[in-house]
Amino acid sequence: MIAERENETVRIERESTWLIVAKARVWASEGWQVVITDKDGKSYPPEDFDKLAAA
């Protein structure tokens, strides 16, 4: 997961899909621009987080 806001960037790697989706939702709700990238390099914006959580 990569979260960016103004001049800050936070990267979180290697956690369960469920946990990373939950964290990404929290960061996005706080105004961060968040993208989750899977092991195959596919990126998921916030509107696709439900797809990841269901997998």
N, C-alpha and C positions, 0 to 999 in steps of 0.2 A: 504494500500500500504506500502510496506517495500522497502526502498532504502538503499543500502550499498555500501560504497567505502572506501578502506583501513581500517582504524579503526573507521569509522563513520557509524552510523545507524540512519535512519530517518523513523518514522512511522506516517502515516496519516490515520485516521479512520473516518468513518461515514460521508462521503460526497457523492454526487450524482455519479452514475456510469460514466456519461459523464465527470464530472469534475475530478474525480480521474484518468480516462484514460488519459485525457489531461495532468495532472500533471505528471503522470508516464512517458509519452512520453518525456516530457521536461527533467526530471531527467535522463532517459536513454540516451538521446542525449548528456548529460553532462558527460557521462562516468560512471554513477552509475549502479549497478546491481539491477534491479527493478523487483518485483513480486507483483501482485495484488491478494489478497485472498478475495473470496466472503463470504457472510454470511453463506454458507453451508460448508466452509472450503476448497473449491476447489481453487487451485492456478493457476494463469495465468502469464506466462512469456511474455516478450515484443512481441514475434511473434503471440500471441493470443489476444493482446489488441483490434484488429479490431472486434473480436467476441463479446467482452464485449461492445464496442461502438455501435454495431448494435442491441444489445438486448434492 
